């Protein structure tokens, strides 16, 4: 605190005022510097976004939100590379994002990365699975609208046994196109022709009868799955190219899958069920989700919520917060375990506010002026004013909502929880 008198009757008074004013300016600069330090933002020269991701850093959840899509793709590709080096199986899911596919091809080629889309419909999740594992994936992938209850396992096992009896390794398209109404007749016909024994036929028919109550639900499930996933599922004519996430993991590769739409719930469930099975075998999975809204998909939501060292999640989109459709609890469970959050320009003020809250706040010092008058009635009359500087503390956002809104598309804030740093840069 200091006092400055604006009216003086001697040169000494003027000199003293100038000294006081200099000290005040210095104090203000010190407070400003203190606020900058407390805010803690490190301003970098124009940089490559890839420079902020190091393969030696611990990989936690990653959020890439807002701004220029090409910058997000560059960041995602670097994250995939870092995860791959650390022994994770990268799985990238997107909805018709040809820019993503093309960029990944330009970065990694097609040798170690498998691309599944309408042009390359080679997805076959049942490769190398036992009967029990096939049934487990199907049962786990059901939803409230397409539920298969416990008895359905018997029916599915019966279908699987019949497929194997024909000398065919079960694949998903066979379940989708299964002629359920004719199945019992086909089993009897195979027994008559001597393809299967009477005991085998009796066991299969018994399984179908035990699960008959769920046959309608099973048909509905596979009918809906067909409408959602037919464009990427391997068929009889291209089984030689068929692959699964498990196969990709065995060959130490990565996989990029186009799921076309966020509401293709059964397709997403099949993929997540396969990933869960992969995790149960000790594999680490790096799941990247680009532009997929988290609708009422319970299985996907539970997977995201349980993310940890063995299952790391990368969320990317023009507005990742809005992709959660108001499910703040799930959103915060993702960002709460994040190693890096890249925040760029957002259109939605509410999303800007949410990302501002995630970064946090700090104690900001503020200076206010108080003026008082004083009068000297003894001897020569004089009048002066006293200017007092008062310092107060208030909590303020480290990155304000309007700062995020005003960013250029190539400007980013990076919340780096590994290095306890908040950075800003212009991406080149």
N, C-alpha and C positions, 0 to 999 in steps of 0.2 A: 504494500500500500504506500502511496506517496501523495504529497500535497504540492500543487503548483499555483503560484499567485500570478495572476495576469497583469496586475498593476504594481509597479515598483517605483520608488522615488530615488533609486541610486543605481549606478552601473553594476555594483555588486549584486543587487537583486536580480538584474537581468542575467548575469552570468550564472547565478544559482538556478534560475529558471531553466536555462539552456541545459545545465547539467542534469537537472531533474527530468527534463523532457527526454534526454538521451537515455537515461536509465529506464524510463518508462517504455520507450521503443524497444530497448534491449529485452526488458521483461516480457513484452508482448511477443517478440520473436522467440523467446525461450518457451513461452506457453504454446505458441504455434508448433514449434519443433517437438515439444512434449506431446501434443495432440497427434502429430504425425507418427511419432514413435508408438503411442498407445494404439493408434488405429492399425498399425502394423502392415500396411500394404507395401509390397516391394514392386517398384515400377521398373520393368525391363525395357531395354531397347527393342525395336521390332525383331521378332524371333520366329523360328519355326515352331509350330505347335508340338511337333515330335520331340523337341528338346526338353519338354516338361515331363516326359515319361522315360523312366530308366528301368532296364530289365533287372537291375539289382535291387530295386525297391520292392518292399512288400506289396503284394497285390491284394487290395480289398475291393469292395464295390466301387464302380466308376460311373459317374453321371456326366453326360455330354449334352448340354441343353442350349438351344437357341442359336441365333446367328446364321452363319453361312454353312450350308450342308457339306460343301467340300472340305471345310475345316474339320467338321465332325467326323467325316469319313477318314481323313488323315489321322486324326486322333484315335479313332477306333482301330484302324489297321495297325497302328503302333502298339496299342494295348494288346491286340491279338498276338502280335510278335513277342511282346514281353511275356505274356501268359504262356505261350508255346515254349519259350526258352526255359520257363520255370516248371515245365512238366504238366501243364494243364491241357485238356482237350478243348480247343476252341469250337464253339457251336454258335453260329450267327443266324438269327431269325429275322426276316424282314417281310414287308408287304409290297411286292411289285417294285422294289427299288433297284432298277436297272443300273442307276449310277453307282450304287454300292457294289453290285456284282462286277461292273466294268472296272471300278477302281481297284478292287481286290485282285482281279486278274492282272492288272497292270503292275500291282505291287508284288504279288506272290506267284503269278502264273497259274497253271492248272495241275501241276504235278503233285503237290502236297495238299492242295485244297480241292474238295469235292463240291460241285455246285449242283443243287437239286432245284429244278424249276420246271415250267411247262415245256421248255425245250429239251431238258434232260430229266425225264420222269423216271428216276431210278430208285426212289425211296422204298426200302423194304425192311421194316423194323424187326421182322421175325427171323432174320438170318441167324443161324447157329443157335437158336433158342430151343430149350426143351419144351415139351408139351405144357408143363406146369408154368414155365416162364411166359409162354405165349398167352395162356389163360390169364395170368397175373396182369400183363400189360392191358389186355382187353378189359378186364374187370375194373382195373384202376382208372381207366380212361373214360368210364361212364359219367354221366351227369344226372342231375335231378330230372331233366326232361327225357333223357335216354338212359334210364337206370336199368341195370341188370343185377338182380338180387342173387343171393347165395346159390340157389338151385341152378342158376344159369351156368355155373361152372361145369356141372355134369354134362349139360348139352354141348358146351364148347369143347370139352374133352372128347365127347363122342364124335363131333365133326373132325377134330384133329386126328383122332385115331383112324377114321375112315380115309382121310387124305393120305396118311402115311401108308395105309394098307394098299394103296394104289401105286406105291413106290415113288411117291412125290414128296419132296420136302415142303412142308406147309409154308405158304406165303400169303400175305394179307389179301391180295386180290381174290384168292380162292374163297376166303370167308365172306367177302363182300358179294360175290356172285353165287354163293352156295344156293342150290335149289332145295330149300328146306322142305317144301311140300312133297318132294320126290325122294328125299334122303333115305327113308326107311326102305322103299322099293329098291333103291340102288344098292343098299347094303345086302338085301336078300338076293339080288341078282348076282352080286359079286360072290356070295356064298354058293349059289347054284353053279356058277362057272368055275368054282374051285379056286378063285383068287384069294379068298379068305376062308378060314375054317369056321365050322359051326359055332365053336366057343367064342371066336373073335366076333362073329356077327351078333351072337347073343349079348356079349358085353357091350358092344356099341349101341345096340337097340335099347338095352337097359339104361345106358347113360342118357340117350335121347328122351326116353320116357320119363326118367327122373327129373330132367330139366325142361320138359314140355311146357310147363306153366310159364317159363320165361322165353319161349321161342319167339313170341311176338315182339317182346322187348329187344331181343337180340337182332331180329330182322330190322327193326326200326333203327337200332344203333348203327348197323352196317349200311343201311340205306342212307342215313344222314352223313356218315363218314364218307361214303362214295361221293355225295354232292359236294363235300368240302375238299376232298383230297384226291379225287380221281386224276387230276392234272399232274400230280407228281408221283403217284404210286406205280411201282414196277408191275408190268403185265407179263403174260406168258412169253410174248415175243421178245422182250428185252431183259429177261431175268439174268442173262450173262453179264449185264452191266449193273445189276441191282446192288445196292449197298445200304448200310445202316450207320447210325452214329457209333455203334459198337465196333463195326468193321473199320471205320475211320480211326477210332481210338487204337485198335490193334495195330494199324499201320503207321501210327504216330503222325496223323494228319489233322486237318481241320475240315469243317463242313459248313456250307452256307445254304440255308433252306429258305425258299420263298413260300410263305404260308398264305399269301394273297390278301387275306383280310383278318382283322383282329377278332372278328366274331366266328372264325372257323375253330370253334372250341374243341371239338373232338379231335381234330388234327393236331392242335396244340397239345392236347392231353396225351395223345399217343407219343408225341415227341418228348414231352416232359417225363412220361412214364419210362421211356427208354433211357433217358438221362439218369433218372433215379436208380434204375437197375444198374447202370454203369457205375454210379457212385457206390452202390452197395458192394461192388467188386473192388473198391479201393481206388478208382480213378478220380482225378481232380478235373472238374469241368469249369470252363470259362464261358458262360452263356451271355451272348450279346443280343440285345433286343432293340431293333431299330424301328421306330415309328409304329409300335404296336400298342394300342390302347388296352389297359388292363380292365376288361369288362367284368362281368360276373363269372369269371373263370376261377373257380375255387382251387383247382390243382395248381395252376400257374401262380396264383397269389400265395399259396402255401409254400411253393418252391422259392419264390422271391423272398418271402418272410424268413425262411430258414437259411438263407445264404450265409456262408461262412468261409473258413479256410479251404474246405473241399469243394465248395460250389460258389464261385464268385460271379457276380452279375454286373454287366455293363449295360446301362440304359442310355439310349441315344434318340434324339428327336428334336424337332423345332421348338417343342415346349413339353419337356418330360413331365413336369408337374401336372399339366392338363391331361396327360395320358393316363393318369391314375384316377381321373373322373371323380375327384373329391374324396378319394380314400386316403385321407391324410395319415392315418395310422400306418398303412402299408408303405406310403411314400417315405415317411420318416424312418421306418425300419430299414429301408434301403440306404438312405443317405446317412443314417446313424452309423453304418458300418462301412462307410466309403473311405477310400484312400485318396481319391481325387474327384473334385467336382469342377467341371469347366462350365462357366456361366457366360453366355453372350447375350445379345440383344433379344428381348422378348416383347411381343405386342401386348400381351395381357398384363395389366397393372397388378392384378391379383397374383399372378405367377411371379412377377418381379418382387412383390412383397414377400412371398414364401421363400424365394432364394435369398433375399436380404436377411430374413429371419434365420436361415440356416447358417449364414456366415457369422452372424452374431452382432454384438454391440460392444461399446467401450465407454470408459469414463472420459467425457470431453470437458476440458476446462474452458469456461467462458468469462470474458471480462465485461463488466458494465461500469458506466461512468456515473458518479454522484457529484453534483455541483452544489456548493453552499457558499453564501455570501458572508463577508466579515467587514466590520467598520471600526476604524480607530478614531475615538473622540478625544484622545489625550494628545496635546501638542498639535502638530499639523494634522489636519483632517485627511484621512485616506480611506479608500474602499477597495476591496479585492474579492476575488472568488477562489474557492478551494475546489480542486477537481480530485475526487477520490476514485481509485480503480479498485473495484470489488471483483473477486474471483469466485465463481460458483462452479459446481460440478453437476453435469447431467449425463444420463445415458443416451447414446446416439448410435444408430446403425453404422457398422463399419463400411458397408456398401449400401447406400440409400436406394430405395425403390426406383426413383427417377434416374439415378445413375445407370442402372441396368437398362432401363427403357431407352436412354439416350445413346447407348453404345452404338458404334458403327458395327456392321455385320462382321468385320474382321478384327474386332476388339474383344478380348476375353478377360474375365477374372478367373483365376484358378485357385481354388481352395485345396491346398496340399496338406492333408493330415499326416502324411508320412514325415514331412519335413517341418511341420508346424508353420506353414507359410501361406500368406495370401498374396498372390501375384497378379499384376496387370501387364498385358502386353498387346501390341498390335501384331497380328499374325501375318507373316510374309510367306 
